[in-house]
Amino acid sequence: MFYPNTTTQGSFDLLVIGGGINGTGIAADAAGRGLSVCLCEQDDLAQHTSSASSKLIHGGLRYLEHYEFRMVREALTEREVLMAKAPHLIHPLRFILPHQPHLRPAWLIRAGLFLYDHLGPRQHLQGSQYLSLDRDGPLKPEFHTGFAYSDCWVDDARLVVANAQAAYEGGAKILPRTRCLRATRQNDLWHIELKTENQPPYSVTAKALVNATGPWAVQVLEHCLHTKSPHSLRLVRGSHLVVPRLYEGTQAYILQNEDRRIVFAIPYWDQFTLIGTTDCEYQGDPAQVQITEEEQSYLLDIIQRYFRQAPTEVVHRFSGVRPLFNDQAQDPSAVTRDFSLKVSTNANGLAPLLSVFGGKLTTYRVLAEQALDLLSPFFPQMNPSQTAHTALPGGEYPLNQQAVQERYPWLDQSLLQRWIKQYGCRVESLLDSVQTLEDLGPLLSASMHLYGRELDYLCQYEWAQTAEDILWRRTKLGLFLSPSDCAAVEDYLKANRPKH
């Protein structure tokens, strides 16, 4: 095994700080336009906010109440673009909204859904409709009517990795677990000191610098770049629960609460239901965010108010810090999910610094495109963006499961289904030179058919280094594996991880 690009030296057109969805999206766009790019991330790719979302590619139905029409239109347009870019990671999802007249009148919901259907293009998704709810369904019998509409589910952490792969395949250097210690402008260049785990600091130069560090954006500006931030951020904690599956079917539910917030209940990896999210002001270290007892009770109370079956246990909990652009809204749930991009230069009008404030998962590609457009005057040789029409790695073409199964008849069908859902057509790279079951290496989990070969692939092609990287971000196998299986993964990585 090897880890691609774990060290580097040299000079680049662009250095991106931050390995979440915005940073990797900017790196992918920049590499595709012909720039030399380096991306550094202090932890693993998607380790923080970008793997702690509600896993949705959506226009944001509730943002219509705050008159965010442009942002919703942009997000709905991107929904179509991203479905085509990553069809293995993004799938249509039908939402049901049980109606409670005292919270929102039917005419208001109908009007909102009409706008949602028509503000942006909708070529592949079913439109909204009024429903009479099934008396024998999963909801309590007092919910008689409701509405249905369409959005999309996404594997958020894998979307980040796919963008990192696209950047890498365009020539970018991807440096996870590499901290930016400091960056200064000298002679119209950025001089950046980097520190990779278990290695001494080293320096690189770049013509332009991007600060895409999410919740750390202001901190990086003030402590690493020694410059004043042009904006403040509202850090908002969003927490989620994973419980055993509450109901049959592929539909999700959007549940209204008395505080006028909404909570989703979403089918999750076949055996579970994902419940979220909360919106709470957060003041601590974004790396240490955790769900509170109050948040868990809040989410469970809403579920128990709507569903016949209450959750029997909580299988998993996760929280993330959303770095929202501070628009001075008093209610955290009303703070805009829009973004702001700010560019500054030195006295000669060179060595640009672009900082990203705010944003949301669905509009990461537009954010990246606009960021590179703002930097285009500094790179006259830069090509136009191709990201709207270029598939992400794994989504280049549909993989015929039956054809792969016929080629590898000894491969477990459920394993192949999981691989196709996670890796798309890159399954063919995973199976390259594999002839027999023994070529997949040691069996680390019999229940989930996890073999050493998959770990090798994730380390070699997706920058995974630890069991947590693999079990909770590259895959969600942590939900399924026993403690002994997890220990087997740890042992395999220790035995096969190369020494730097």
VENFENKA-V852794 format. One record per run of one state. SS is the DSSP state (H for helix, E for strand, L for the rest). FROM is the first residue (numbers start at 1). TO is the last residue. If there is no record, write none. Layout:
ss = (SS & SS)
from = (FROM & FROM)
to = (TO & TO)
This chain:
ss = (L & E & L & H & L & E & L & H & L & E & L & H & L & H & L & E & L & H & L & E & L & E & L & E & L & H & L & E & L & E & L & E & L & E & L & H & L & E & L & E & L & E & L & E & L & E & L & H & L & H & E & L & E & L & H & L & E & L & E & L & H & L & H & L & H & L & H & L & E & L & E & H & L & H & L & H & L & H & L)
from = (1 & 10 & 18 & 21 & 33 & 37 & 41 & 49 & 52 & 56 & 58 & 61 & 67 & 69 & 86 & 90 & 99 & 106 & 119 & 129 & 133 & 139 & 140 & 145 & 155 & 156 & 170 & 173 & 176 & 178 & 187 & 189 & 197 & 202 & 212 & 214 & 225 & 233 & 245 & 252 & 257 & 262 & 269 & 272 & 277 & 280 & 282 & 286 & 289 & 293 & 307 & 308 & 314 & 326 & 332 & 335 & 339 & 345 & 353 & 359 & 361 & 379 & 401 & 408 & 413 & 431 & 437 & 441 & 443 & 446 & 450 & 452 & 463 & 467 & 475 & 477 & 480 & 483 & 497)
to = (9 & 17 & 20 & 32 & 36 & 40 & 48 & 51 & 55 & 57 & 60 & 66 & 68 & 85 & 89 & 98 & 105 & 118 & 128 & 132 & 138 & 139 & 144 & 154 & 155 & 169 & 172 & 175 & 177 & 186 & 188 & 196 & 201 & 211 & 213 & 224 & 232 & 244 & 251 & 256 & 261 & 268 & 271 & 276 & 279 & 281 & 285 & 288 & 292 & 306 & 307 & 313 & 325 & 331 & 334 & 338 & 344 & 352 & 358 & 360 & 378 & 400 & 407 & 412 & 430 & 436 & 440 & 442 & 445 & 449 & 451 & 462 & 466 & 474 & 476 & 479 & 482 & 496 & 500)
